[in-house]
Amino acid sequence: MPPNCPFEDAPAYKTPVISTRSQLVAARKVVIKLGSAVIAPDGTLSPARVAAIAADVQSVMAVDVQVIIVSSGAVASGFRALGLANKPKTIVQKQAAAAVGQQRLMRAWDDAFAAGSNPHPVAQVLLTADDFDHRARMLNAKRTLGELVARRVVPIINENDSVSFDEIKLGDNDRLSALVAGLMQVDALVILSSVDGLFDKWPAGKRISAIADVAAAMQHVSSAVSNVGTGGMQTKLEAAGVCADAGIATVMTAGSHDRPVSRVLAGEDLGTFVAPAGAARVRRSRQRWIGYATRVRGTIIVDDGAKRAILDRGASLLPKGIRDVIGSFPANSPIEIAGLDKQPFARGLTPYDANEVRAIAGKASDEIESILGSCIAEEVVHRDDMAVKSPARQSPKAEQGGES
């Protein structure tokens, strides 16, 4: 399996990059994400790799850069201790491996950051998707992380794999790192993995130094992963897209480089730079939370008129335009809004439960009270509670490789 993402013929993502790497030099708060393939390349935690990254991070902290680390590696560090020869497949084995491996991972980070001429304490922070679903819990996490970095403590964040299961998992640490970056309003996300960014062809292609259109580039990336990680290049580009919408620059590069963090933040041409969106496109924090951090509970299918009203006029979703409801969800749930083709184009919060939406679908707003007995809102999804997906430019498709 090729360890990168070939792009055969996709000029759309090669449009001029508005933002450049020069902005990385001014970064004062960054999130660094490390894949399992970087710190546990063969399924065994490498203290030497961890120490090298920690020393690099300490060098940028010495010039007043605040750093938050999202570190994979708990499962990869623990599964061999369970007597498993390969990465576990079942949820219970992954949970057990994470329980064994997480303390080994944190001990390695603690030892690494305690060494050298610029030592720093570290803090373990374990999160699940529930922590982002509930806005109050998410804001509590933000305050805790803010206090830690203000006191020059290095938060080491990981998904709480020892208790997570499919219904509460974030999916991978690429997504987690992007959510943390947006939550903490950092200047840059640096994703360190097993390859040096994106390439135009494989195996003899050229590295793509920068891209401006994540949606177009996404059409050329597979979800394939390595034998020790859970996220391929697709999840990394998805993370970059989340950050772009928050006005945050992303760099995807190889963790095997000498001093990759300090060199990226010095503006050196390593890996692939993903430009942040322009000021006009940067989403408000509530919209980002609805669009990315929440997990959808169902789907509302709307007709073409309602879709045009939402996309072209910035309208709310009224019951008149609803044609179908998929799933069962309680009131105040995040749902996807899709057209008649079943393709989602927005997310939102609805004050009605699924059965209530079904009852008022296709009706005028002034009929809600007579149908339901009360009218909580005239809109099924108000525009202020809606996040519209960024449009993708169309490009030819090509076969892709993945990595971790």
SULPERA-V501244 format. One record per helix or strand of 3 or more residues. SS is the DSSP state (h for helix, s for strand). FROM is the first residue (numbers start at 1). LEN is the number of residues. If there is no record, write none. Layout:
BEGIN
SS FROM LEN
SS FROM LEN
END
This chain:
BEGIN
h 11 4
h 22 4
s 29 6
h 36 4
h 47 15
s 66 6
h 74 9
h 91 24
s 122 6
h 129 5
h 135 16
s 154 6
h 173 12
s 188 6
h 214 5
h 233 13
s 249 6
h 260 6
s 272 3
h 285 9
s 299 4
h 304 10
h 319 3
s 322 5
s 333 6
s 344 7
h 354 7
h 365 8
s 379 3
h 383 3
s 386 3
END
